[in-house]
């Protein structure tokens, strides 16, 4: 994870997490060269992302062929969570 947040939104820092996704497949199926999944860490502005005041949210049901696309999607998902646009996800208690 980066030492500095990739974005700030309404008093929260956003840290995108992008990792390689290797989908389960049969041996005879083609595999894409690269596929990435993403999550996002959200914490209060200025707080460390590894502390108790941070939360990790998975970006659901999406995979990207490019690191940059996955990173931008994670940041956008974090902004939507902060704005209260994601059903079932909350920052209450942070």
Number of C-alpha atoms within 10 A of each C-alpha: 11 9 8 12 20 13 16 17 16 10 11 21 24 27 25 28 20 22 14 14 14 13 11 8 9 8 7 6 8 8 13 9 7 13 18 19 24 27 22 24 21 30 25 19 15 11 14 16 23 11 9 10 13 18 16 15 18 16 21 11 7 12 18 18 15 13 17 11 14 24 23 15 22 26 27 17 23 30 22 15 19 19 13 13 13 13 8 7 12 15 15 5 5 12
